[in-house]
Amino acid sequence: MFTMLQAAAAQQPQGAGWSFWLMIGGMILIMWLFMWRPESKRRKQMQEFLANLKKGDKVITAGGIHAVVKAVKETTLLIEVDSNVTLRIEKNMVVADPSTQQPEEKK
């Protein structure tokens, strides 16, 4: 068995190690361009959106509730769902601003 491994190692070209590392580096670069970078941009946009929430903004929660912000505290929001119906939710449960969403076209 030792002789088979030695024979396989002798047949491998000298520059094979560099091509392997070049391919690994290329895969990491592609993952950064298509996965990590866009996700970090979305995360920064969401943090900025949550930091800029104010009274009167329309929001959509993670549960799909459409509401208007009544009060903003450090970690919570007081939202008005319907007339005289208010809820206290965690600030990070707000997922969208309905004014930025595009309406779907009906066929």
DSSP file with accessible surface (Angstrom, degrees, kcal/mol):
  #  RESIDUE AA STRUCTURE BP1 BP2  ACC     N-H-->O    O-->H-N    N-H-->O    O-->H-N    TCO  KAPPA ALPHA  PHI   PSI    X-CA   Y-CA   Z-CA
    1    1 A M     >        0   0  177      0, 0.0     4,-1.7     0, 0.0     5,-0.2   0.000 360.0 360.0 360.0 -37.4    0.0    0.0    0.0
    2    2 A F  H  >  +     0   0  155      1,-0.2     4,-2.2     2,-0.2     5,-0.2   0.885 360.0  53.1 -61.2 -38.4    2.9    2.3    0.7
    3    3 A T  H  > S+     0   0  100      1,-0.2     4,-2.1     2,-0.2    -1,-0.2   0.847 105.1  54.5 -68.9 -32.1    4.3    1.8   -2.7
    4    4 A M  H  > S+     0   0  140      2,-0.2     4,-2.2     1,-0.2    -1,-0.2   0.908 109.8  47.0 -66.5 -41.5    0.9    2.8   -4.3
    5    5 A L  H  X S+     0   0  105     -4,-1.7     4,-2.2     2,-0.2    -2,-0.2   0.900 112.4  49.8 -66.8 -39.0    0.9    6.1   -2.4
    6    6 A Q  H  X S+     0   0  122     -4,-2.2     4,-1.9     2,-0.2    -2,-0.2   0.898 111.0  49.4 -66.9 -37.6    4.5    6.8   -3.3
    7    7 A A  H  X S+     0   0   48     -4,-2.1     4,-1.4     2,-0.2    -2,-0.2   0.906 110.9  49.5 -68.6 -39.5    3.7    6.1   -7.0
    8    8 A A  H  X S+     0   0   59     -4,-2.2     4,-0.8     1,-0.2    -2,-0.2   0.902 111.6  49.2 -66.3 -38.2    0.6    8.4   -6.9
    9    9 A A  H  < S+     0   0   62     -4,-2.2     3,-0.5     1,-0.2    -1,-0.2   0.867 108.4  53.3 -69.6 -34.3    2.7   11.1   -5.3
   10   10 A A  H  < S+     0   0   86     -4,-1.9    -1,-0.2     1,-0.2    -2,-0.2   0.819 106.5  53.0 -70.0 -29.8    5.4   10.7   -7.9
   11   11 A Q  H  < S+     0   0  162     -4,-1.4    -1,-0.2    -5,-0.1    -2,-0.2   0.663  86.6  99.5 -80.7 -15.7    3.0   11.1  -10.8
   12   12 A Q  S  < S-     0   0  124     -4,-0.8    -3,-0.0    -3,-0.5    -4,-0.0  -0.532  80.1-115.9 -74.6 132.5    1.5   14.4   -9.5
   13   13 A P    >   -     0   0   94      0, 0.0     3,-1.1     0, 0.0     4,-0.2  -0.273  21.0-116.1 -66.3 158.9    2.9   17.5  -11.2
   14   14 A Q  T >  S+     0   0  193      1,-0.2     3,-0.6     2,-0.1     4,-0.2   0.847 109.4  52.1 -65.5 -38.2    4.9   20.0   -9.2
   15   15 A G  T 3> S+     0   0   47      1,-0.2     4,-1.3     2,-0.1     3,-0.3   0.326  76.4 102.1 -86.0  11.2    2.5   23.0   -9.6
   16   16 A A  H <> S+     0   0   24     -3,-1.1     4,-1.5     1,-0.2    -1,-0.2   0.834  74.5  60.0 -67.0 -30.2   -0.6   21.1   -8.4
   17   17 A G  H <> S+     0   0   43     -3,-0.6     4,-1.8    -4,-0.2    -1,-0.2   0.904 103.1  50.8 -65.6 -39.9   -0.5   22.7   -4.9
   18   18 A W  H  > S+     0   0  208     -3,-0.3     4,-2.3     1,-0.2    -1,-0.2   0.902 107.5  52.1 -67.1 -38.9   -0.8   26.3   -6.3
   19   19 A S  H  X S+     0   0   71     -4,-1.3     4,-2.2     1,-0.2    -1,-0.2   0.883 107.6  53.5 -67.2 -34.8   -3.8   25.5   -8.4
   20   20 A F  H  X S+     0   0  101     -4,-1.5     4,-2.3     2,-0.2    -1,-0.2   0.947 111.8  43.6 -62.8 -48.9   -5.6   24.0   -5.5
   21   21 A W  H  X S+     0   0  170     -4,-1.8     4,-2.4     1,-0.2    -2,-0.2   0.858 112.0  54.1 -67.3 -33.2   -5.1   27.1   -3.3
   22   22 A L  H  X S+     0   0  138     -4,-2.3     4,-2.2     2,-0.2    -1,-0.2   0.918 109.7  47.5 -65.5 -40.6   -6.0   29.4   -6.2
   23   23 A M  H  X S+     0   0  116     -4,-2.2     4,-2.2     2,-0.2    -2,-0.2   0.917 111.9  49.5 -67.3 -41.9   -9.3   27.5   -6.7
   24   24 A I  H  X S+     0   0   48     -4,-2.3     4,-2.2     1,-0.2    -2,-0.2   0.931 111.4  49.5 -62.2 -44.7  -10.1   27.7   -2.9
   25   25 A G  H  X S+     0   0   39     -4,-2.4     4,-2.2     1,-0.2    -2,-0.2   0.900 109.9  51.7 -61.4 -39.7   -9.3   31.4   -2.9
   26   26 A G  H  X S+     0   0   31     -4,-2.2     4,-2.4     2,-0.2    -1,-0.2   0.899 108.7  50.4 -64.2 -39.6  -11.6   31.9   -5.9
   27   27 A M  H  X S+     0   0  100     -4,-2.2     4,-2.4     2,-0.2    -2,-0.2   0.910 110.2  49.6 -66.5 -39.6  -14.5   30.1   -4.2
   28   28 A I  H  X S+     0   0   92     -4,-2.2     4,-2.3     2,-0.2    -2,-0.2   0.920 110.9  50.4 -64.8 -41.0  -14.1   32.2   -1.1
   29   29 A L  H  X S+     0   0   99     -4,-2.2     4,-2.5     2,-0.2    -2,-0.2   0.930 110.9  48.5 -62.1 -43.5  -14.1   35.4   -3.2
   30   30 A I  H  X S+     0   0   97     -4,-2.4     4,-2.4     1,-0.2     5,-0.3   0.917 110.7  50.8 -65.0 -41.4  -17.3   34.2   -5.1
   31   31 A M  H  X>S+     0   0   79     -4,-2.4     4,-2.2     1,-0.2     5,-1.5   0.908 111.1  49.2 -63.0 -39.7  -19.0   33.4   -1.7
   32   32 A W  I  <>S+     0   0  118     -4,-2.3     5,-2.3     3,-0.2    -2,-0.2   0.931 113.2  46.7 -64.5 -43.6  -18.1   36.9   -0.4
   33   33 A L  I  <5S+     0   0   65     -4,-2.5    -2,-0.2     1,-0.2    -1,-0.2   0.874 124.5  29.2 -67.3 -38.3  -19.4   38.6   -3.5
   34   34 A F  I  <5S+     0   0  154     -4,-2.4    -1,-0.2    -5,-0.2    -2,-0.2   0.633 133.5  18.0-102.1 -14.3  -22.7   36.7   -3.8
   35   35 A M  I  X5S+     0   0  108     -4,-2.2     4,-1.4    -5,-0.3    -3,-0.2   0.743 122.2  36.7-121.7 -57.5  -23.6   35.8   -0.2
   36   36 A W  I  ><S+     0   0  131     -5,-1.5     4,-2.2     2,-0.2     5,-0.2   0.913 114.3  51.1 -74.0 -43.0  -21.8   37.7    2.6
   37   37 A R  H  ><S+     0   0  108     -5,-2.3     4,-2.0    -6,-0.3     5,-0.2   0.951 112.1  44.5 -64.6 -50.3  -21.6   41.2    1.1
   38   38 A P  H  > S+     0   0   40      0, 0.0     4,-2.3     0, 0.0    -1,-0.2   0.899 113.2  52.7 -61.8 -36.4  -25.3   41.5    0.1
   39   39 A E  H  X S+     0   0   82     -4,-1.4     4,-2.4     1,-0.2    -2,-0.2   0.913 108.6  49.0 -65.8 -40.1  -26.4   40.1    3.5
   40   40 A S  H  X S+     0   0   37     -4,-2.2     4,-2.2     2,-0.2    -1,-0.2   0.882 110.3  51.9 -68.2 -33.7  -24.3   42.6    5.4
   41   41 A K  H  X S+     0   0  115     -4,-2.0     4,-2.3     2,-0.2    -2,-0.2   0.928 110.8  47.5 -65.8 -43.1  -25.8   45.5    3.3
   42   42 A R  H  X S+     0   0  135     -4,-2.3     4,-2.3     2,-0.2    -2,-0.2   0.905 111.1  51.8 -63.5 -40.5  -29.3   44.3    4.0
   43   43 A R  H  X S+     0   0  129     -4,-2.4     4,-2.3     2,-0.2    -2,-0.2   0.918 110.3  48.1 -63.6 -41.7  -28.5   44.0    7.8
   44   44 A K  H  X S+     0   0  140     -4,-2.2     4,-2.3     2,-0.2    -1,-0.2   0.907 111.3  50.6 -65.7 -40.4  -27.1   47.6    7.8
   45   45 A Q  H  X S+     0   0  126     -4,-2.3     4,-2.4     1,-0.2    -1,-0.2   0.907 111.2  48.7 -63.0 -40.7  -30.2   48.9    6.0
   46   46 A M  H  X S+     0   0   60     -4,-2.3     4,-2.6     2,-0.2    -2,-0.2   0.908 110.6  50.1 -67.7 -40.5  -32.5   47.2    8.5
   47   47 A Q  H  X S+     0   0  122     -4,-2.3     4,-2.1     2,-0.2    -1,-0.2   0.909 112.0  48.5 -63.5 -39.4  -30.6   48.6   11.5
   48   48 A E  H  X S+     0   0  127     -4,-2.3     4,-1.6     2,-0.2    -2,-0.2   0.920 110.8  50.9 -66.3 -41.1  -30.8   52.1   10.0
   49   49 A F  H  < S+     0   0   49     -4,-2.4    -2,-0.2     1,-0.2     3,-0.2   0.933 112.2  46.4 -61.1 -46.0  -34.5   51.6    9.3
   50   50 A L  H >< S+     0   0   28     -4,-2.6     3,-1.0     1,-0.2    -1,-0.2   0.871 111.2  52.2 -66.8 -34.8  -35.1   50.5   13.0
   51   51 A A  H 3< S+     0   0   71     -4,-2.1    -1,-0.2     1,-0.2    -2,-0.2   0.814 110.3  49.1 -70.5 -27.6  -33.0   53.4   14.3
   52   52 A N  T 3< S+     0   0  101     -4,-1.6    -1,-0.2    -3,-0.2    -2,-0.2   0.285  79.0 128.3 -97.5   9.7  -35.0   55.9   12.3
   53   53 A L    <   +     0   0   12     -3,-1.0     2,-0.3    -4,-0.2    19,-0.0  -0.422  33.5 172.0 -65.5 140.0  -38.5   54.8   13.3
   54   54 A K    >   -     0   0  129     -2,-0.1     3,-1.8    17,-0.1    15,-0.2  -0.915  40.8 -65.7-143.1 170.6  -40.7   57.6   14.6
   55   55 A K  T 3  S+     0   0  166     -2,-0.3    15,-0.2     1,-0.2     3,-0.1  -0.324 118.2  26.2 -60.2 133.1  -44.3   58.2   15.7
   56   56 A G  T 3  S+     0   0   47     13,-2.9    -1,-0.2     1,-0.3     2,-0.1   0.265  85.2 134.6  97.5 -10.3  -46.7   58.0   12.7
   57   57 A D    <   -     0   0   40     -3,-1.8    12,-2.8    12,-0.1     2,-0.4  -0.471  53.6-129.4 -71.0 142.1  -44.6   55.6   10.6
   58   58 A K  E     +A   68   0A 136     10,-0.2     2,-0.3    -2,-0.1    41,-0.3  -0.782  35.8 174.4 -91.4 136.4  -46.4   52.7    9.0
   59   59 A V  E     -A   67   0A   0      8,-2.6     8,-2.5    -2,-0.4     2,-0.4  -0.904  29.3-139.3-138.1 164.1  -44.8   49.3    9.6
   60   60 A I  E     -AB  66  96A  14     36,-2.0    35,-2.4    -2,-0.3    36,-1.5  -0.998  24.5-143.5-124.5 130.7  -45.3   45.6    9.1
   61   61 A T  E >   - B   0  94A  10      4,-2.1     3,-1.8    -2,-0.4    33,-0.2  -0.362  30.1-101.7 -87.6 172.2  -44.4   43.1   11.9
   62   62 A A  T 3  S+     0   0   54     31,-2.1    32,-0.1     1,-0.3    -1,-0.1   0.784 123.6  57.2 -63.7 -25.3  -42.8   39.7   11.5
   63   63 A G  T 3  S-     0   0   71     30,-0.2    -1,-0.3     2,-0.1    31,-0.1   0.444 123.1-104.8 -84.6  -1.6  -46.3   38.2   12.2
   64   64 A G    <   +     0   0   45     -3,-1.8     2,-0.5     1,-0.3    -2,-0.1   0.627  68.8 149.8  90.3  14.2  -47.8   40.2    9.2
   65   65 A I        -     0   0   68      1,-0.0    -4,-2.1     2,-0.0     2,-0.5  -0.701  37.4-147.3 -85.3 125.0  -49.5   42.8   11.2
   66   66 A H  E     +A   60   0A 117     -2,-0.5     2,-0.3    -6,-0.2    -6,-0.2  -0.813  36.1 151.6 -89.8 129.3  -49.9   46.2    9.5
   67   67 A A  E     -A   59   0A   8     -8,-2.5    -8,-2.6    -2,-0.5     2,-0.4  -0.911  44.0-117.2-151.7 172.0  -49.7   49.0   12.0
   68   68 A V  E     -AC  58  80A  54     12,-1.9    12,-3.2    -2,-0.3     2,-0.3  -0.967  36.6-115.2-118.1 135.4  -48.8   52.6   12.8
   69   69 A V  E     + C   0  79A   1    -12,-2.8   -13,-2.9    -2,-0.4    10,-0.2  -0.527  33.2 174.0 -73.1 128.0  -46.2   53.5   15.3
   70   70 A K  E     +     0   0A  84      8,-3.6     2,-0.3     1,-0.4     9,-0.2   0.756  68.1   4.5-100.2 -36.5  -47.6   55.4   18.4
   71   71 A A  E     - C   0  78A  34      7,-1.7     7,-2.6   -17,-0.1     2,-0.5  -0.992  60.3-148.9-151.7 145.0  -44.4   55.5   20.6
   72   72 A V  E     + C   0  77A  55     -2,-0.3     2,-0.2     5,-0.2     5,-0.2  -0.970  19.5 173.4-119.0 125.9  -40.8   54.5   20.2
   73   73 A K        -     0   0  115      3,-2.6    -2,-0.0    -2,-0.5     5,-0.0  -0.591  50.3 -83.9-116.1-174.7  -38.7   53.3   23.2
   74   74 A E  S    S+     0   0  176     -2,-0.2     3,-0.0     1,-0.2    -1,-0.0   0.931 119.9   0.2 -60.6 -49.2  -35.2   51.9   23.3
   75   75 A T  S    S+     0   0   79     16,-0.1    16,-2.9    15,-0.0    17,-0.4   0.487 125.8  58.1-119.8  -6.6  -36.1   48.3   22.6
   76   76 A T  E     - D   0  90A  22     14,-0.3    -3,-2.6    15,-0.1     2,-0.4  -0.844  58.0-151.0-126.7 162.9  -39.9   48.3   22.2
   77   77 A L  E     -CD  72  89A   0     12,-2.7    12,-2.4    -2,-0.3     2,-0.6  -0.965  11.2-143.8-127.0 146.8  -42.5   50.0   20.0
   78   78 A L  E     -CD  71  88A  38     -7,-2.6    -8,-3.6    -2,-0.4    -7,-1.7  -0.966  30.5-173.8-107.5 115.2  -46.1   50.8   20.8
   79   79 A I  E     -CD  69  87A   0      8,-3.0     8,-2.7    -2,-0.6     2,-0.6  -0.869  22.6-137.4-115.4 149.3  -48.1   50.3   17.6
   80   80 A E  E     +CD  68  86A  64    -12,-3.2   -12,-1.9    -2,-0.3     6,-0.2  -0.918  21.0 175.2-106.0 118.1  -51.7   51.0   16.8
   81   81 A V  E    S-     0   0A  57      4,-2.3     2,-0.3    -2,-0.6    -1,-0.2   0.874  70.6 -10.3 -88.3 -44.4  -53.3   48.2   14.9
   82   82 A D  E >  S- D   0  85A 108      3,-1.0     3,-2.2   -14,-0.1    -1,-0.3  -0.849 104.3 -52.6-143.4 175.5  -56.9   49.5   14.8
   83   83 A S  T 3  S-     0   0   81      1,-0.3     3,-0.1    -2,-0.3    -2,-0.0  -0.389 127.8  -2.6 -60.6 126.9  -58.7   52.4   16.5
   84   84 A N  T 3  S+     0   0  158      1,-0.2     2,-0.5    -2,-0.1    -1,-0.3   0.671 107.2 112.9  63.8  20.0  -58.1   52.0   20.2
   85   85 A V  E <   +D   82   0A  67     -3,-2.2    -4,-2.3     2,-0.0    -3,-1.0  -0.953  41.4 171.0-120.7 109.5  -56.1   48.7   19.7
   86   86 A T  E     -D   80   0A  62     -2,-0.5     2,-0.4    -6,-0.2    -6,-0.2  -0.915  13.4-165.9-120.9 149.7  -52.5   49.1   20.7
   87   87 A L  E     -D   79   0A  67     -8,-2.7    -8,-3.0    -2,-0.4     2,-0.6  -0.972  15.9-140.3-130.4 146.1  -49.7   46.5   21.0
   88   88 A R  E     +D   78   0A 139     -2,-0.4     2,-0.3   -10,-0.2   -10,-0.2  -0.938  34.4 169.5-105.0 122.6  -46.3   46.7   22.6
   89   89 A I  E     -D   77   0A  33    -12,-2.4   -12,-2.7    -2,-0.6     2,-0.2  -0.872  40.0 -93.2-129.1 162.5  -43.7   44.7   20.5
   90   90 A E  E >   -D   76   0A  98     -2,-0.3     3,-1.6   -14,-0.2   -14,-0.3  -0.513  34.5-126.8 -71.9 142.4  -40.0   44.3   20.3
   91   91 A K  G >  S+     0   0   41    -16,-2.9     3,-1.5     1,-0.3   -15,-0.1   0.859 106.7  59.7 -61.5 -35.3  -38.3   46.7   17.9
   92   92 A N  G 3  S+     0   0  111    -17,-0.4    -1,-0.3     1,-0.3   -16,-0.1   0.517  89.4  73.3 -77.4   0.2  -36.5   44.0   16.1
   93   93 A M  G <  S+     0   0   90     -3,-1.6   -31,-2.1   -32,-0.0     2,-0.5   0.502  72.2  98.5 -88.5  -3.3  -39.8   42.3   15.1
   94   94 A V  E <   +B   61   0A   0     -3,-1.5   -33,-0.2   -33,-0.2     3,-0.1  -0.735  47.0 171.7 -81.5 125.8  -40.6   45.0   12.6
   95   95 A V  E     +     0   0A  74    -35,-2.4     2,-0.3    -2,-0.5   -34,-0.2   0.621  50.5  15.5-112.7 -17.1  -39.6   43.7    9.2
   96   96 A A  E     -B   60   0A  17    -36,-1.5   -36,-2.0   -47,-0.0    -1,-0.2  -0.995  52.3-130.8-157.6 160.7  -40.8   46.2    6.6
   97   97 A D    >>  -     0   0   39     -2,-0.3     3,-1.6   -38,-0.2     4,-0.6  -0.976  24.4-147.2-110.7 116.9  -42.0   49.6    5.7
   98   98 A P  G >4 S+     0   0   35      0, 0.0     3,-0.5     0, 0.0    -1,-0.1   0.766  93.6  65.7 -62.1 -21.2  -45.1   49.2    3.5
   99   99 A S  G 34 S+     0   0   95    -41,-0.3   -40,-0.0     1,-0.2    -3,-0.0   0.778 100.2  51.1 -73.1 -20.5  -44.3   52.3    1.5
  100  100 A T  G <4 S+     0   0  104     -3,-1.6     2,-0.3     2,-0.1    -1,-0.2   0.637  91.0  93.8 -89.4 -13.9  -41.1   50.7    0.1
  101  101 A Q  S << S-     0   0  106     -4,-0.6    -5,-0.0    -3,-0.5     0, 0.0  -0.589  76.2-127.4 -81.5 140.9  -42.9   47.6   -1.1
  102  102 A Q        -     0   0  178     -2,-0.3     2,-0.1     1,-0.1    -2,-0.1  -0.684  26.3-114.5 -86.6 136.5  -44.1   47.5   -4.7
  103  103 A P        -     0   0  121      0, 0.0     2,-0.2     0, 0.0    -1,-0.1  -0.407  32.0-113.0 -69.3 143.5  -47.8   46.6   -5.2
  104  104 A E        -     0   0  183     -2,-0.1     2,-0.4     1,-0.1     0, 0.0  -0.545  27.6-120.2 -76.9 142.9  -48.4   43.3   -7.0
  105  105 A E        -     0   0  183     -2,-0.2     2,-0.4     1,-0.0    -1,-0.1  -0.667  22.0-138.3 -84.1 134.3  -50.0   43.5  -10.4
  106  106 A K              0   0  204     -2,-0.4    -1,-0.0     1,-0.0     0, 0.0  -0.757 360.0 360.0 -92.2 138.7  -53.3   41.7  -10.8
  107  107 A K              0   0  255     -2,-0.4    -1,-0.0     0, 0.0     0, 0.0  -0.660 360.0 360.0-101.1 360.0  -53.9   39.8  -14.0
